[in-house]
């Protein structure tokens, strides 16, 4: 757990290095955080990896095993 300032600092750095071409992998259970950071989202459900649109409904369905 980071406080709000530390979290904002980390997010800013992640975006900064991503814009310079670095691959950034973020593992999080907070959907709002993922959607604010991601350009691509992969969901793992029961060992299956799915590439889903960075859309709240699509990610939520994939996290529950739906289409």
MDAnalysis code that builds the backbone (N, CA, C; Angstrom):
import MDAnalysis as mda
import numpy as np

u = mda.Universe.empty(201, n_residues=67, atom_resindex=np.repeat(np.arange(67), 3), trajectory=True)
u.add_TopologyAttr("name", ["N", "CA", "C"] * 67)
u.add_TopologyAttr("resid", np.arange(1, 68))
u.add_TopologyAttr("resname", ["UNK", "UNK", "UNK", "UNK", "UNK", "UNK", "UNK", "UNK", "UNK", "UNK", "UNK", "UNK", "UNK", "UNK", "UNK", "UNK", "UNK", "UNK", "UNK", "UNK", "UNK", "UNK", "UNK", "UNK", "UNK", "UNK", "UNK", "UNK", "UNK", "UNK", "UNK", "UNK", "UNK", "UNK", "UNK", "UNK", "UNK", "UNK", "UNK", "UNK", "UNK", "UNK", "UNK", "UNK", "UNK", "UNK", "UNK", "UNK", "UNK", "UNK", "UNK", "UNK", "UNK", "UNK", "UNK", "UNK", "UNK", "UNK", "UNK", "UNK", "UNK", "UNK", "UNK", "UNK", "UNK", "UNK", "UNK"])
u.atoms.positions = np.array([
    [0.770, -1.166, 0.000],
    [0.000, 0.000, 0.000],
    [0.834, 1.263, 0.000],
    [0.632, 2.035, -1.030],
    [1.263, 3.343, -1.134],
    [0.246, 4.419, -0.790],
    [0.726, 5.518, -0.222],
    [-0.199, 6.629, -0.012],
    [-0.466, 7.296, -1.364],
    [-1.379, 8.228, -1.400],
    [-1.798, 8.828, -2.672],
    [-0.655, 9.531, -3.401],
    [0.191, 10.237, -2.684],
    [1.314, 10.935, -3.320],
    [2.312, 9.958, -3.915],
    [2.640, 8.925, -3.164],
    [3.594, 7.926, -3.652],
    [3.021, 7.190, -4.857],
    [1.743, 6.861, -4.790],
    [1.088, 6.183, -5.897],
    [1.096, 7.054, -7.150],
    [0.784, 8.318, -7.008],
    [0.799, 9.243, -8.145],
    [2.207, 9.352, -8.739],
    [3.218, 9.379, -7.869],
    [4.601, 9.451, -8.329],
    [4.960, 8.203, -9.134],
    [4.611, 7.036, -8.635],
    [4.910, 5.787, -9.334],
    [4.188, 5.732, -10.668],
    [2.927, 6.102, -10.697],
    [2.163, 6.097, -11.945],
    [2.789, 7.043, -12.963],
    [3.204, 8.205, -12.522],
    [3.836, 9.172, -13.417],
    [5.113, 8.595, -14.013],
    [5.929, 7.960, -13.182],
    [7.182, 7.350, -13.679],
    [6.894, 6.232, -14.670],
    [5.873, 5.406, -14.383],
    [5.526, 4.321, -15.299],
    [5.110, 4.869, -16.664],
    [4.279, 5.900, -16.650],
    [3.853, 6.509, -17.916],
    [5.043, 7.110, -18.657],
    [5.936, 7.731, -17.909],
    [7.115, 8.374, -18.496],
    [7.996, 7.361, -19.229],
    [8.321, 6.259, -18.578],
    [9.184, 5.271, -19.234],
    [8.460, 4.569, -20.375],
    [7.153, 4.394, -20.259],
    [6.384, 3.785, -21.343],
    [6.404, 4.660, -22.589],
    [6.305, 5.969, -22.408],
    [6.328, 6.860, -23.573],
    [7.699, 6.872, -24.246],
    [8.731, 6.468, -23.498],
    [10.081, 6.371, -24.076],
    [10.336, 4.989, -24.680],
    [9.306, 4.129, -24.703],
    [9.422, 2.855, -25.378],
    [9.628, 1.643, -24.500],
    [9.682, 1.814, -23.202],
    [9.865, 0.667, -22.307],
    [8.564, -0.108, -22.177],
    [8.693, -1.407, -22.032],
    [7.533, -2.232, -21.721],
    [7.327, -2.174, -20.210],
    [6.115, -1.912, -19.799],
    [5.794, -1.830, -18.369],
    [4.712, -2.857, -18.085],
    [4.989, -3.742, -17.159],
    [4.019, -4.758, -16.771],
    [3.516, -4.416, -15.377],
    [2.198, -4.312, -15.251],
    [1.583, -3.966, -13.966],
    [0.620, -5.088, -13.593],
    [0.757, -5.569, -12.392],
    [-0.179, -6.563, -11.864],
    [-0.991, -5.859, -10.786],
    [-2.300, -5.814, -10.973],
    [-3.134, -5.119, -9.991],
    [-4.526, -5.709, -9.999],
    [-5.180, -5.646, -8.868],
    [-6.572, -6.081, -8.799],
    [-7.522, -4.892, -8.849],
    [-6.982, -3.693, -8.800],
    [-7.790, -2.471, -8.851],
    [-8.035, -2.103, -10.312],
    [-9.241, -2.335, -10.776],
    [-9.582, -2.111, -12.179],
    [-9.413, -0.658, -12.586],
    [-9.772, 0.283, -11.719],
    [-9.601, 1.698, -12.051],
    [-8.134, 2.037, -12.280],
    [-7.262, 1.477, -11.442],
    [-5.825, 1.710, -11.595],
    [-5.334, 1.147, -12.926],
    [-5.749, -0.068, -13.248],
    [-5.336, -0.666, -14.517],
    [-5.799, 0.156, -15.712],
    [-7.050, 0.555, -15.694],
    [-7.586, 1.310, -16.827],
    [-6.910, 2.669, -16.982],
    [-6.438, 3.243, -15.879],
    [-5.773, 4.540, -15.966],
    [-4.348, 4.418, -16.489],
    [-3.769, 3.232, -16.411],
    [-2.377, 3.040, -16.809],
    [-2.198, 2.280, -18.122],
    [-3.084, 1.369, -18.407],
    [-2.846, 0.385, -19.457],
    [-3.215, 0.842, -20.852],
    [-2.428, 0.361, -21.804],
    [-2.791, 0.460, -23.214],
    [-3.212, -0.910, -23.725],
    [-2.862, -1.933, -22.948],
    [-3.230, -3.310, -23.274],
    [-3.459, -4.052, -21.962],
    [-4.508, -4.876, -21.918],
    [-4.816, -5.614, -20.695],
    [-4.944, -7.098, -21.020],
    [-4.228, -7.894, -20.238],
    [-4.341, -9.350, -20.323],
    [-4.976, -9.826, -19.029],
    [-5.951, -10.699, -19.153],
    [-6.624, -11.252, -17.985],
    [-6.325, -12.745, -17.938],
    [-5.904, -13.215, -16.776],
    [-5.666, -14.646, -16.578],
    [-6.823, -15.183, -15.737],
    [-7.509, -16.173, -16.270],
    [-8.632, -16.793, -15.563],
    [-8.510, -18.294, -15.704],
    [-8.360, -18.980, -14.593],
    [-8.206, -20.443, -14.570],
    [-7.113, -20.911, -15.542],
    [-5.987, -20.192, -15.558],
    [-4.839, -20.595, -16.363],
    [-4.888, -20.181, -17.817],
    [-5.954, -19.550, -18.222],
    [-6.076, -19.086, -19.606],
    [-5.836, -17.586, -19.657],
    [-4.970, -17.179, -20.585],
    [-4.649, -15.756, -20.743],
    [-5.448, -15.203, -21.913],
    [-6.160, -14.098, -21.646],
    [-6.960, -13.455, -22.689],
    [-6.566, -11.991, -22.822],
    [-6.406, -11.563, -24.059],
    [-6.156, -10.159, -24.375],
    [-7.526, -9.509, -24.544],
    [-7.846, -8.551, -23.691],
    [-9.168, -7.929, -23.740],
    [-9.031, -6.423, -23.954],
    [-10.049, -5.809, -24.537],
    [-10.004, -4.350, -24.712],
    [-9.916, -3.647, -23.351],
    [-9.260, -2.506, -23.334],
    [-9.135, -1.715, -22.098],
    [-10.460, -1.000, -21.838],
    [-11.471, -1.791, -21.568],
    [-12.842, -1.325, -21.347],
    [-13.350, -1.981, -20.073],
    [-13.918, -1.200, -19.184],
    [-14.345, -1.684, -17.877],
    [-15.233, -2.928, -17.980],
    [-16.224, -2.906, -18.842],
    [-17.137, -4.044, -18.947],
    [-16.436, -5.284, -19.489],
    [-15.613, -5.115, -20.533],
    [-14.913, -6.258, -21.132],
    [-13.945, -6.890, -20.136],
    [-13.211, -6.068, -19.412],
    [-12.258, -6.589, -18.428],
    [-13.009, -7.278, -17.291],
    [-14.078, -6.663, -16.821],
    [-14.866, -7.264, -15.747],
    [-15.419, -8.619, -16.137],
    [-15.951, -8.729, -17.347],
    [-16.471, -10.016, -17.810],
    [-15.363, -11.060, -17.889],
    [-14.204, -10.661, -18.422],
    [-13.069, -11.596, -18.536],
    [-12.583, -12.039, -17.160],
    [-12.592, -11.136, -16.188],
    [-12.152, -11.481, -14.839],
    [-13.093, -12.492, -14.178],
    [-14.335, -12.524, -14.650],
    [-15.317, -13.476, -14.117],
    [-15.451, -14.718, -15.004],
    [-14.605, -14.808, -16.045],
    [-14.610, -15.975, -16.904],
    [-15.547, -15.897, -18.082],
    [-16.210, -14.756, -18.279],
    [-17.140, -14.596, -19.380],
    [-16.458, -14.144, -20.649],
    [-17.238, -14.010, -21.666],
    [-16.735, -13.565, -22.972],
    [-16.531, -12.102, -22.947],
])
